Amino acid sequence: MKIILSLDYNTVWGQTIYICGSTPELGNWDEGFAKSMTCIAPSKWQIELEVKDISELKYYYIVKESGKTVRREWGNPHTLTLATDKKFIVEDIWQEIPQQKFLYTSCFTNSFFHHNPVSKSKYYNKTILLQIICPYAKKGQELILCGDSKVFGNWQLQDALHFTPLEDGIWLLTINASQIKSTLEYKLAIYDANEKKIVHWENGNNRSINPLSIEDKEDIVNVQTLEYRYGWMNWRAAGVSIPVFSLRSDNSFGIGEFSDIKKLIDWTSKTGQKVIQILPINDTTITYTWTDSYPYNAISIYALHPIYLGLNEYPLKDQKLYNKYQKEAGELNTLANVDYDKVIILKWKYLTDLFAECGNDILKSKEYTEFYKKNEEWLFPYACFSYLRDKHKTANYSLWKANSVYNESKLKKLIDTEDGAKTCIDLLCFTQFLLHKQLVEVKEYAHTNGVILKGDIPIGISRDSVEAWVEPHLFNLDVQTGAPPDDFSVNGQNWGFPTYNWDEMAKDGYQWWIKRFRKMADYFDAYRIDHILGFFRIWEIPLSSVQGLLGYFSPALPLSIDEIHSSGMWFDEYRMTQPYIHESFLGDFFGEYSQEVIGKYMHPIAWQRFELNEDCNTQVKIKKIFAGKTDDKNLRIRDGLYGLCNEVIFIHDKRDPSKYHPRITAQYAYTYRDLDDSTKAAFNRLYDDFFYHRHSQFWREEAMKKLPTLISSTSMLVCGEDLGMIPACVPSVMHELQILSLEIERMPKEKNLLFESLSNLPYLSVCTTSTHDMAPIRAWWNEDRNTIQKYYNQVLWKEGATPEDCTTEICKQIVNNHLSSPSMLAILPLQDWLSIDSKLRRENPDDERINIPSVPQHYWCYRMHLTLEDLLKADEFNKQVKSSVESSDRIL
């Protein structure tokens, strides 16, 4: 059959439009074999194809210059449904990045605005096929055409022509062209089938359609691609955030489970909300103790945590044994917080018994076979890692002797020969299959309720992880990462993760990240990139450090000695790069223990100057010395010695030791205090330029190398956690890529502001009252009375002294203020939703805290104090929530 494709697109001299697609004629998706188009007039390109025996053609356009692709269309390929006896004349438009790209994400196409696609088009002898790009029709709405003449219904609504949905906001209408004898006017509109009325007429003048040429004797399908003229859709929604482990239902096994999310979906839908945001759910099992409760230290970027499997959906056939488990689970379920150690042991016992009952049947099933085949690339290494971790009783793979280096063939031989190995591997794979199946069902259940799940992608990986074991070349394992000082931690944060070897990752187009994002898309329609600043630069910390103050940004442009001198600052390498310890301030560090510390941990190098002894001259060495000593004296001495290690002005660059980074917040250090005024002034100028100006373009380029490729690899909605020390380039990159920012009223991004103005938040943002790293509203109210007094008077516009407790009325006002913000999404922690109801909220606000970032070994064990069943029955509260959502225009 003959296909003529036409495209209106402006190129510059030397550029040619090519078409790449799903047939051999179009290169079978290989741009090296794409077909060139002919320029038949200024900005008019055309190509004529002959194809055989295909019912569908998919393709996209690219621009080439000197044989290289310099630009390609955005979005999914064009789709053309063919008929063998027809000639197709296609009038296409180049697909640019839409102004509201989020409308094309799976949040909308699979949930909020989902329409069941109609795959087959009915063609007449002479057909005009209107293909309209219109992502604005919500569930229950459709696209219609009204126009003059009987063909288009004489502008009568009841006789309008109705389009059928194709996919991703594309609508199709076939018109019998033989009925069109003259030019006809028409207009497109969005029609609500439930309300039986037009809810939106497209902007602009009427459109027109012309009759087809009567000279052409062939059967013709004239395809006309058009964009619906809508303008700006101010779509806004509300949501709830809560970790899965914090959920509580009548059927839980002492911890929140994937199956519990369905009840949370019911509540979310009932109250008019659209989004459920959770923390990372990957397997973190290293020790089988509460230290594994930290959800950002996963041993696999793919494997789901077995602790989240809803076991009541897989009851044991042995009723007596099942009842025994139910009794133990019921006892754990009554606890105020998660008992991680007991829960993980109980769940693995149950899974072992479940596998013994039905494992062989499931492993033989077609569904499991397909799952394993699709996921084998990560599933086999994960199962081997977990087996060897348990065998050697450590996740530190460097201690695994013959298996310290990943070797697939050697591992397969081990599984075949080592007693019990295959059973353990099969159990691990069986468990991942059940987890996958259960979470996919949850996602689909969310879609049927017009709700979506929003996941969380941690910026780091554990150095004791499958990924570090299998692909160590992709990571810098000789350093660790964290965050510079911020409102969460004055000494910075040390997460302990290795940093990424971006140069190595770039060699295959960041496939490691792309595969990671695509696995997330199995379960989520939106995701939060934890610490998105890590794609611009990461805070890299020496392995010898415990705290984060001796870190530096990587990549960066460190200073040469000449640059330091040119700032007007003298430079003494030893004085400025080694810990400056002077007797005059030791009392501030150690108090009454100062002389004891001098005698035991340091030696003199000059008058009143000291140096730490060799056995305690790094924070890691100090940590080992004081391990297990928890009395006040030892903690004071330990923390004081940590502080002395931080007493430097500059830090050597790891990759080029002849260059230097200013130490972050050095102005608070004693070594800075003892500089003369002119040196301080010179350092301050250097410091401000280094941290706020020097790297802006450099870091922008670093982010733009990575982020466009990664976020375009899936159709999920992208949100970024952009808190902390934000480079000037970050907002522009996020805006350009339409990544939603995170906005928190008490963490303003502009300097010298105490509180962010909610009314001025950007539309492309997620606003929230608090995060998992912060105190919820009521606990925050008790932290700093001076700050709260200003908030009470200046933000809430209340007179007088602030109340001692954060009343329900105050909480309602705070919640409603956030819902009324311009942000696209207002996602509030469940604790803050509950704060508006005196009967439901927790008695002690401090018990609502999820994490305390300044505590490295924090136990993540917070649970709801009421069940999801109780929450669903709380009619008065649920009406309050829905009313607040409705009054803020955040309900569809």
C-alpha positions, 0 to 999 in steps of 0.5 A: 500500500502507498503512504505519503507522509507530509511534515511542516517543519523549519530546518536550517541550511544543511539539515534534513528530516528523516523518519525512523520507524517499525518497518525495514523501509524506515530502519526498524528503529535504527536511526542509522537506517532511517529514511530521508524526506524531501523538502518540497517547499520552505518548511514542507517535507514529504516522503512516499512509502510502499509497504506490504502486509502490515496493519500498523505503522509506528514512526517518529521524525528526526533531524540530521546534520552531516549524518548525525542526529541533532534533534528528535521528536518528543514523546511516543511514536506516531501510530497509523492503523493501516488498511491494505486497500487504501492509500494514506495521505498523512499530514503530520505535525512535529511533536514538541515538548508540551507546555504541560508535559505532566498531562502525558505521564502515566499518572494521567493516562493510566489513572486520573484521565484514563480512557480505554483505547479503541485500537481499530478505525473504520475507514470509508472509501474516501476517509478523513481521519482527524487525529487530535492531540488532546490530553485534557479530557478527564475520566468520564469526558470525551472529545466531540466535534460540532459544526455546520451542515448535517454532516457535523450535526448543524452545531447541535450537541445531540448530533455532534460527532464523538471521537474515540480514544487511542492512547496518551491523549490521542483521539480519533474520528473517521469522517466519510469524506464523500459526504463533504462537498464544500468547505465546512466549519467546525469546532472541537469541545470536551463533553462530560458524558455524566453531566451531558454537557460541554465543559470546554470549547477549544480556544480560537476561531472555528476550524475548517475542513475541505473536500478531498480531490475527486480526481483521485480514483483510489480509496484514500485515507487523509490523516490530519493531525491537530492539537486541541487548543486549550491554553493552561490547565490548572490541575491541582490535587491533594495526597497523603504521605506515609511509609509502608512500614507505618501502616496498620490494619487489622490483618497486618503482621506487626508492620505495614504491608503492600496489601494494606495499601489497598485500604489506604487507597480506599481512604484516599479516594473517599476523601477526594485525594489522588496521590499516595506517597511512600518511602523506598521499599527495596530490600535492606536486609543486612543484619536481620535487626532493627538497624536494617529499618533504614529504608535508604540503605537498600542491598538492591535497587530492584528487589522488594523488601520481603517484610512488606509482603501481605501474608494474609493474601497467601494463607497456609493450607496447614490450618493449625500452623496458620493459626499459630502464625496468626496468633503471633502476628496479632501480638506484634500488631498490637505494639505501638511501634514496629518490632523489626527484629521479630517481624522479619524473623516471623515473616521468613519463617512463614515464607519458608513454610509457604514455599514448602507448601506451594513453591514447586507449583508456583515455580513451574507456572507460566506466570512465574517463568515469565517474571523470572525471564524478564527480571533474571538480570538482577534477580539471579545476582540478588538471590546469590547475594542474599544466599551468600550473606546468610551463609557468611553471616555478613553482607560485606562481600569482600569477606566472602572468600572465593565469591568476593568478586561476582562471577555468574558461571561460578555461582551457577556451579555453586548452586548446583553443587552446594547442599541446600543452595538451590532451595534457598535461591528458589525461595528468594526468587519465589518471594520476589515474585509474590511481592511483585505480583502483590504490588502490581495488583495494588497499582492497578487497584489504585488506577481503578480508584483514580489514585496513583502511587508515588515512589522514592528513588534514593540517591545512594546505594549501600556499599554492601549491596548487589550493585556494588558487588556486581558492577563495582566499576560504576561506583567510587568505593574509596569515598562516601557520600552525604549532605553538607550542613543544613537545618537537619544537621549542623555537622552535615550528614554522612550516609556512608554510600559510595559515590557514582562513577558518572564517567563510567556510567555515561559510556553506555548512556546511563543504562544502569539508571535507565533500568532502575527507573524502568523497574520503578515504573512497574509499580509507580506512576510518579516518583521522588528523586531523593536529593536531586542535587546529586545529579548536579554534584554530590557531597563527597566525604573521605572514608576517614570521616564520621561527620560530613564537615570535611566533605567537598562537592564532586564534581567541582572546580577546586582552587589552585594556590594561585587563585587563593593568592589572587583573592588577597589571602595568604596561604599556609598549607599546614596551618590551613589544611591540618587540624588547628588545635590551640589551648585557648579553646580546648575548654569549649570542647572538653570543659573539665576534661581538657588536661586529661585529653591533652595528655592522652590524645595529643602532643605539643607542636608549638607554644599552646599548639597541639596535634592529635596522636597518630592513633586518633587523628581521624574521626573513624579512629576516634569512633573505634576508640570510643565504641560502646562507651555511652557515658556523658564524659566519654561522649563529650570527649569523643565529640570534642575530638571529632570537632578538632578533626574539623578545624581546617580552612581548606581541604585537599582535592582527592583527585588533584591534591595540588588544589583545594576546597574551602571547608564548608561553614569554616566561619564557625570554626576556631581556626577561622576565628584566629585569622586576622581580619583581612585574611577573614575578609579575603576568605569570605570573598573566596568562599562566597564565590566558590559555593554560590557562583563558581560552579553554576554553569558547570553543575548545570551542564553536569545535570543536563548530561544525565537528567533528560535521558533518565526522566524520558526513559519512563512515563512517570511524573518526576518530582525532585527533593531539592532541599538544602544548599541549592546551587543557582542552576537547580531551579532553571534545570528543574523548570526546563525539564518540568520536574516538580520541586519540593516546597516546605513553608518552614524551609524557605529557599530564599536567603534571609526568609524565615518562612516561605510564602505559600501563595508564591510557590511555583505551580510545578511543585509539591508542597507539604507541611513536613517530611519524614526527616522533620517533626510533624506540625504538632511536634514542630510547634514545641521545638522553638517558641520564638520561631513559633511566635513569629509564625503565629503572628506573621503567617497565621495572622493571629494576635497575642502569645502563641498557645502552648499546644498546636490546637486542632483549629491551628492545624486546620488553618495550616493544612488549608493554607497548604491546600490553597497554595498554587502547587500542583500537588499538596501531599501531607503526612498522615500525621498532619492530616490527623492533627485536625481532629482532636479524637483521632490525633496521637496524644503525644506529638513527639511519637509521630516522628519518623526520622531524626537525621542528626541521629545516624542509627535512628530506628525507623519504627513509627506506626499509625496508632489507629487502624486503616479500618478505623480511619475509613469509619471516621466519617466526621473526620473524612468529611472534614478532609474531603471538604478541605480538599474540595474548597481548595479546588483540588478535587476532580 
